[in-house]
């Protein structure tokens, strides 16, 4: 999954998802989920160091590479908030209150992911 390490990458991901979400570029593999108030959402490659403990620092954990720290963030206001002490993973949301910023959520939701190679 994608690691967003600066504002240029955030903007590239925002543009990509905006295109995907508005042109219905979905596939048989993935249909973007709708989230009340959040619009369409997709996983990013970030989670807390310990995915079972809320409040620990977030890291990028792309598949097959070492974790790296969150030196750049674009959390929505008030996030991450670790609601219910179980929100340990990062997603990006398109809704008006998010505008392609990040939110923390439980890690066990079935969502599309933004991938990079």
N, C-alpha and C positions, 0 to 999 in steps of 0.2 A: 504494500500500500504506500501511498505517497507520504513523503516527509516534507513539510513546508518550513523552510529555514530562513526565508526572507520575504519582503513585501512583493518582490518581483514574481516569486513562485506562487504566492497567495493570489496575486492578480491573474496569473496564467491559469491556475486551478479555477478561480471564480469565472473567468471567461469560458473555459471549457465546460464547466457545469451549467452555466447559464445557457450556452448553446444546446447542450444535451437536454436540459429540462424544458426549454421552450420549443425545441424542434421535434420533441418526442423521439429522440434517437435512442430508443430502448431496444433491447435485443431479447431473444428467447432466454438468454442467460440471466438477465437482470432487469427488473422493473423497479424504477425508483419509488421509494416509499414516500407517502405523504404523512406529515406530522402536524397535528393541530397547532396552528400558530407558527410553526416552523417551516411550512412549505415542504418542498422536496428535500430529502436528506440523503447523505452518503457518508460512509466511513472514511476517516483519515487514518494514517498509520500511527497515531499517538495513543498512549495509554499510560496509566500510572506505573511506576517502577514495579510495584507489587499490585497485580491486577485484582487482588482480593482485599486490598486495604485502601479505603478512600483517604484522600488528603496527602498521600505521598507524592513526590514530584513527578511531573509528566515527562516522558521521553518518547522520541520517535523510535518505533520498533518495526522497521520494514522487514519483510520476510527475507531471510538469508543474509542479513548484514547485522553488524553490531548496533546496539542502541546508541542514540545520540540525544543530548539534552535539548530542551525547548529554549533556544536562545532568542527566537522570534515567536510571538504569539499574536493571534487575532481572535481572542475569545469575545463572545457576545457580552454585553454588560451583565455583571453579576456572576459570570462563569469563570472558571469551573466552580460549582457550588456543592458538588458531592451530595445532591439531594438523596435522602434515604440511606446515606452511607454506602451506596452500592454503585455509584456512577464513576467508573474508572477508565472509560474509553472516550476518544474524541471523534465527533462527527462535524460535518459542515452542513448548514441549513440555509435554504434560499428564502424563507419567509420574510415579510417586511420587518419584523422585530430582530431578525438575524442578519439579513443582507449578506449572505455568504460568509458569515463569521462562525466561529466554533462554539460547540456546546458539549458538555460532558453527559454521558449516558451509560446505562448498564451495558456491559460488553457482550451480552448474549442475544441481542436483536439480530435478525436476519435482514441485512441491508446490502445494497450495492456498495462497492468500494471504488475509490479513486486510486488507480494503480499507476506505477511508473516503472520504467525499465532502463 
